[in-house]
Amino acid sequence: MLLVDQTKRLSFKRHISDGDLVIVYERHDNMKAIKVSENSLLQNRFGVFRHLDFIGKPFGSKVFSNKGGFIYLLAPTPELWTLVLSHRTQILYIADISFVIMYLEIVPGCLVLESGTGSGSLTTSLARAVAPKGHVYTFDFHEERAASAREDFEKTGVSSLVTVGVRDIQGDGFPDEFLGMADSVFLDLPQPWLAIPSCRKMLKPDGVLCSFSPCIEQVQRSSETLRSNFTDIRTFEVLLRTYEVKEVKLGSSKGNSEGDSVASLPCKRRQRSSEESVHRQENCSSNLVMARPSSEARGHTGYLTFARLRCF
């Protein structure tokens, strides 16, 4: 688990205990979160795994099933939690999250306001960024969604760094108790321009605001509202392209077990000695590490609009 001690220092336990949250890694596109329970079993296509065998092992361990299959037991970092959490709403993924934290200038000790808690994907990463002495106050208008988010923050161990509130920020704005206290504000709302006047009051001088919007029309209207009290208004679309790196065999017509093969490289037609011919045959049958774009690359997620509160 992501354990936080009484001094709010965010730290990982290095060994798994009964009751811990663990990310079970089967393959790069198949992971899930489980709670370790001494008397429980995990069953999948690789066999049956006893939770009792997980206890005491360090995170990152490889454990085997009754059939000889194996899985890896990983710590629930914010990056992995984003990939396995329950989607109650559309979520932000790693590329957008890292961009947001960088451009909001979030460092340990910051006070961050967020509206649109949703599934808590961004909130978990914000909590790690502000630790050990900062705090994230996140709000959602949907009471059940907020309650589910609280449970998730308890599971991942960041609850002492995050406070979840139920509030319609578009209609009521942020609570007055945060007037002039926020280092950064993040909005994920259908009509963010309605909350911008409240953000202006909450931010410290030179504080930064970010609004996430899936549609460019939302960006245009928000930017118009921002121009009166904010400066350095910029909008970004983050597109991430991942590559698969695999070892393939040259000169093989059958290919390897995964169907990866590359035809023999073309040869210039010239006379070669017998020694050169043998050397070329050895090279043509060797293995080669190749990279190619992933077929499952994500496209457009949304637009990120940043603005800095003008200092008068």
N, C-alpha and C positions, 0 to 999 in steps of 0.2 A: 504493500500500500504506500501511497504518498503520505507518510506520517509527518505531522507537525507537532513539535514538542511545546511545552508551556511558554517558551520564549519566542514562539512563532518561527522557528528556524525550519525551513522546508528541507526535509532529508528523507532519503530512501532507506528502508530497512534492507539489509543485504541478504537476509535469509528469510524464507517463507515460513509463516506461522499459521496455525489454525485460525480461520476467520479472515485471512488476507484476501484482497482482490488481486487476481492474477490474470494476465493476458495469455491465453493459450494460442501459440503460433503453430498452425499446421502447415501453411505455405504462405507466400507473400500476399496472396489474395484471399486468404481464409484464416481469420483470427476471431477470437471471441473472449469476452471477459467472464470469469467465473469466480465464485467465492469459495475458498478452500474450506472444506468441512471434513474432519477426520474420518467419518464413516461413509463418505460419498464416493461415487464412481463417475468417471467421465468415459462415455462411449462414443466412438466415431469410427470412421472407415479404417483407421489404423489399429483398432482393437479396444481393449478396456484398460483404463488407467485408474489406479487407486489414488485418491487424494492423500492418503496416508503417506504415499511415496513422495509427495511433493514437499511435505513438512520437513523443515530443516535444511532444504537445499537452497543454494543461493539463486537469486534471480538470474536468468540466462541459462539455466541448466537444461540439459537434454535428458528426457525421461522416456523409458520404453514401456510398451504395453505387453499384455500376455501373448500377443502374436509377433512381437519383435518390432512392431511399428514404433515410431517415436514422434514426440512433440517438443517444443521449447516453451519454457515458462518465463515470461517476460514481465517486468515491472510496468505498472499502468502509468507511463509518462503521458503528459498532455498530447504528444504527437500520436501515440498509439490509442489513447482514449478517444480521440477524434475519429479514428477509423472503426471503432467497435461500439460506440454509444448508441442508444436508442434514438432514432430520429423522430422527435415530436414536431419538428419544423425543419425547414431547409437550414443547413448548417454551413459555417465557414470551414474551409479546409486549410491545410498547412500553409500553402502558398499565400493565401490572403491573410491568415493569422499572423504569420511572421512579418509581412509587410505592414500590417496595422500596428503591431507592437513597435516596430522600428520608427514609423512616421509619427506615431503619437508620443514618441520620446519617453516611453515608459521604462522606468528604472526602479530598483528596490526603494521602497519608502513612499512611492507615489500613491495618491488617492485618485481612483478611477471610478467614474460613473458610467453605467451601461444601461441602455434601454432596449429591451428585446432579448431577454435571457434565452428564450427558446430551449434548445437542447443542451445548452451550456458548453458547447465546443470551444468558443472563444473565451468564455469566462474562466475556464480551467487554466488556459495558457496565460491569461491576464493575472491570475492569482500567483502563478509561479514567477511572473515578471516582477511583481511588486513585493514579493517576500524578501526579507522576513518581517518587516515592520510596516509595510503598506497595506492597503485594503481596497477591495473592489465592492462597490454597492451596485447591484444589478436589479432591474425592475422588469416585471412582465405584468400585463393586464389580466392574464389568464391564471386564475388561482390554482387550478390543478396542475398546470404546467410549471408554475413556480414551486409547488410542493414536490413535484418529481425532480426538479433541478436541485432542491435542497438535499434530497436523498442521494442524488448522484455525487454532490460535493462531499457528503459524509463518506461515501464509499471511497472516493479518490483521496480523501484526507486533506482537503483544502477548505473545509467549512469555517475554520477560524480566520481565514483570509477573505472570505466572501460572505456578504449579507444579501439575502434575497428578499425583495419587497414586492408587494402586489399594488400596482399603480398604473393608471392611464397617463403616461408621460405626454402623449400628444394633447390630451385635454387639460391635464392638471399641472404639467411641468414637473420638474424634480422638486423634492422637499426643500423648504427654505433653510433647513439646518445645514445645507451644504453651500450656502451662498459664499462665493469667492474662495472656496476651499479646494476645488477639483483641479488636479494637474492636467487631466485629460477626460474627454467625454466621447463615448462611442454610441451611435444610434443605428439601430436596425429596425426601421419603422416604415409602414406604407406611406405615411405623409410626414417625412422628417422636418419639413419646413415649419410645421406647427410647433415643434419642440425647440427650434433654434433660439428663439428669444429667451427661453428658460436656460439653455446651455450658456448663453452669454453671461447670465447672472451667476451661474455656478462656477465658471472657470476663473482661475487666477489670471492676473495680467500675463499676456504672452502664452496662455494655455492653448492647447490644440484640440480640435474637434474632428471626428471622422464620422461620416455617414455612409452606410452600405446600402446600395439600391440596385435592384436587378434591371431597372428600366432607365433609359437615358432621359426620358421626360421627367422623372423624379429628380435626376441630377440637375437638370436645367432649372427647375423651380427652386430647388434647395440653394443653388448657387446665386440666384437672384436675391433670395432672402439673406444670404451670408454677406453680400457685398456691403451692407450698411454698417456692420460692426466688426467684420473680419477681414483679414488680409491674407496674402499668399494662398489663394484658393486654387487647388489643383485636383484633378480627377485622374484616376488610374484604372486600368483593367489588367489584372494579372493573369497571364496565360502560362501555364506550366507544361513543359513537354518532357516526359520521362523516357529513358532509353533502357532497353533490355540488353544486358551483356551476357553472352553465352559462348561456350567453347564448341566449335564445330569442326568436323573432320573434312579436310580437303581431299578431293579426288575420290570421294565415295559416292557411288550411285545409289546405295541403299540408305544412307543417312544413319544417324544415331537413333537411340531409343525414342527421342522426342521429335523425330522427323526433321532435324536440322542437318543439312548437308550443303556443301558448296561444290560446284563442279570444278574440275581441274582448271587451273589458270592457263590461258593460252600461251603457246610457246612460239618463239621466233624460229622460222624454218632455216636452220643452218647446220652444218655438219658439226657434230660433237664427238669428243673422244668417248670411249666406253666408260671412263671414270666419271666424266661429266654426266652421262646418261644415268648412271646409278645414283649419283648425288641428287639429280633432279627428281627421280622417282621417289626417293626418300622424302624430299621436301613436299612433293605433291600429295603424299599420303599422311602428312603431319597434321596436327591439330592447330587451329587458329582461333583466337579470341576475337569475336566480332560484336559490334554494338549496332542496334537498330531501334527506331522509334517504337514505343509501346503502342499496341493497337487499341488500348483502352484509355488513351489520354483524354482528360476532361477539357471541355471547351469553356464557354462563357459561364461565369458564376454570378458576377455582379460588378458594379462600379464602386470604387472607393474614392470618396470626395473628402479632402482634408482642407482645413482652414485654421488660421491662427488668430486668436482674439487680438484685436487692435489695441495698442496701448495709447490712451489719449494723454 
